[in-house]
Amino acid sequence: MFGGANRRVVSLWFPRLPSDRVLRARPVEGPFALTLQQDNTNRIFCLNAEAEARGLYRSMGFSDARAFCPELQSRSADQIADQEFLTRIRRWATRYCPWVGLEGRDGLVMDITGSAHLAGGEEMLRDDLRDRLSRIGLAVRIGIADTRGAAWALARHGEGVARPGHALDKIGPLSVAALRLDSGTVTSLQRLGLNSIRQLAEAPRAPLARRFGPGLMMRLDQATGAQPEQVSPQSDPPHYGVRMSLPEPIGLTSDVMEGTNRLLIRLCDKLKQQQTGARVLCLTLRRVDQQALHLTLRLARPLREPARILSLFARDVADLDAGYGIDQLRLEATQVEALASEQISHVGSDRRDRIDDLITRIGTRIGLENVQRFLPADSHVPERSFTLAPAAYTSPAGAWVRTRPRPLVMFPPESISASGASPPHKFRWRRMSFTTMRTTGPERIMPEWWRQDEGWSNGIRDYWRIETREGRRLWMFYTPQNPGWFVQGEFA
């Protein structure tokens, strides 16, 4: 939506949003600050009014702040939680108008054109906004004008309401910093004697445009209404939750599974529309005594196939205690991932599905992170030729390419009593005696010189494949620099 003659915009600025959010949940008395690690220094990120009254300010070193104010209480900042909180406020603000968007990390912008009369006028809308936000512990400054730029300037530098068609009269006395300019441009303008927006508006435009570029004039025109500026409402993210209320309580496992199946069909339709798949599902069963049973299913792969997901719920549903009956079921995909449509093939797909379902079943008991797989790594050193990764979050990396065979079982090198560079004819290992029958080798492996590895302190290793008369096939190596023999693996 672009500006017009009757357009009205509200700008909301929350000067202490992070600290207000934390203090709403856990109030404290006295000065309080949130800290954030910046440039290897713990600095103040946000603070309450009491801390500001003590002379503390943002970006101040936390150690200096504690020296000035020993009773200062603090917690660590959480910028992700702050953004989520601001998003919830944005959703709440749609009660006043449908056009509400985010303004940076600490503000909102609302296009109330044609909506103010529903609240009794702009002044009553402003007062209602302030009262409701203050009741939940949020400090807010509000600006109302014809343009987004003028409303932003009033909220952050003056606060008030500009009469329609007279935005410059209201914002004219404000500093040029109210035009959303960078600090370098503001300093340069002030050195030229242009301290206020009115002085800037009355100055010749051509010399300013040549010196500062078109961005300065664009910000001035946006604030005065000479150039339109869009207010784009933020759409709510898709909600992947479905619910079913039952006229009569149920308690049989088959009934609960049937209800879950119907919810899965509806939920998977939503997932398919958004080209996503569920990774974590939460099934909530409300009993008639108002107690809730929660079943969480973490999937090894994103899924949106009701039949496959339902079978994975079967074990947990069979073990639940329905009490006097369940009268409501709710299913929500709490974590989703992109899942594009795929061409269905009969080659190998069923096998992959069974493996993923097996990983899910085992992961439900011991945790998905504890089900791991070996992946090849780009290293010629045996100990570094593979990595361990959670099977649920990785895919098989294809065939292992090795020019020489590697043992199925590998362990840290174990010393044996033997001498000479040739494989020993007889030796003892793990309190057992062995006689060499056949040898293959040597395969010389050099250490990776760019790594500091104590295990390879002896340098070069000559690896041999030893077949013994006792039936054991061992992987052994000899170290020429510090003569010695070691067993490091065993072939199948």
Steps between C-alpha positions, in 0.01 A plus 500: 500500500642839403441845635205718410334822613312336788759247607584470872786299647582405860855420609559312826844500658586280797817660642556222756340202330760231597515595867123552521446152357724338761363704790142408409580137576730556799470848654791640701539806719767756422730547202501216246682439173533239229852424381635382166847386396635744241859512375616270781349738755185459705297815441161634601243418233187645662413641842199615699410855607665464843832405340479793258436731795832382651685620191537165326453476124494248217829357370666592831743237624333282760800513736491881488125494562547281809766739626258795468203304632597202722137400556437459126324172419550343161412213268614396156313642200309274263448678169306212346249506786475879466412471132242231570346722769482795260333275244234408757440868573461561126238228483317656797510847338290378207199555729528869403565462127602226256812679373768443767868442425829482686716813528851378572562289811309720746203658324179456304337701223121507449297640213179613675348667195124451534538315832551771762128577532440146628697592814337844536763699314877520485549640850283233658674229294837631618388509865353152477821366349710659773272380783485142383874475438589664832273254684714213372821676601614650167631852463391645165527826309244572230506727198212562257534683169417491129822317411701214635812715526324776699336248736842333555657837579228591750513165677876506551579868528192690605186291548166649401239529228556701181187653352407376152694693238728669756767239566787746448355740760522222760833343410673821384662578840634145538863409435600382153573163666123448503513446122649148543845612381831337587711662769766620255246695291343650815840621624585653161165684483544639849846628409333692215259656750203287390386372840123469453275351235353843418843647436575207271167541315567872441859448378578479125450144385747479212820560703384255769414234242842537336682473833298234680339311213132434429441310827483818710233664285306173478474477881388864520239452228371181664453681829320798344287291265658610173605143433284200595624223730344161528366343820513126447314286752679189616309181438470245778698181445296188421362326807532124485248398763165318487254412774203271552241525779299185567131489599568194719824400677706220349751268662575210268835501323328438167276804550793726588694375196200566275469855634874552455473373143231754415712780648803380304308512172403863561847596620679333209275687257626826653859381478456405136357841414806669652750253347622404848532186708464445874818431696357517854134427584319552829175314569305638797215293644272676748328276751159573651672583832674788313841336518694497174719223360779609268662267247797638307625328186836599351540376145821395333387668176240767416173320426149583386365150442218429751532120486872495579473754781199325657689171537776681686249631755361151569740396777458814710123510456472139618686586823299810598251513788170639372350525851124557479526583131644747249276774363744704289797427273744758370785437256766757416815492290734698727792475257472485124750496214475563130393188311448538129288260300693199372445256216386173655715203401479133588880467497645518851240737643334242724835394644596859580164559664540193721847614611371848585209354697738271688720796591191683624387206716843455656545875539170524688652280770861615517492836319553571131842652568622165637426311177812569297656397172850496358575745221816508287743784560766643270813371673750226428570451872297198619376665820372800305354321199150502649273711718206420724178696440136463612320282247181707523672817378732357235478289188722214387798643316522225240768236457827523690781535250821339625790373291592251775264295720429626850408290805142475618606559861750773583634595843792700646840344423600218738868416532634147455843353572676461165817623332618559145331673206347177367176368650573272799458125449367455854362764739266548795206738503238537773651203689460275197772343285484527122695355209518694175379307197470765224593870476400778260684832493653729586277808451691806611289781651650838580366724779316823415773754569252786539339335805639459850421138584671322788382165366720548194805625688702205368448624144484254210299178536534190283168309511474122444206267463582192709312168471572262788470124530255557785252659258540864605573755229672802654601843377845579636754773440872554556660836590850532342604814693436347842501128419192322628198295394135583575159347433232754402213304344348169409345389172177301491 
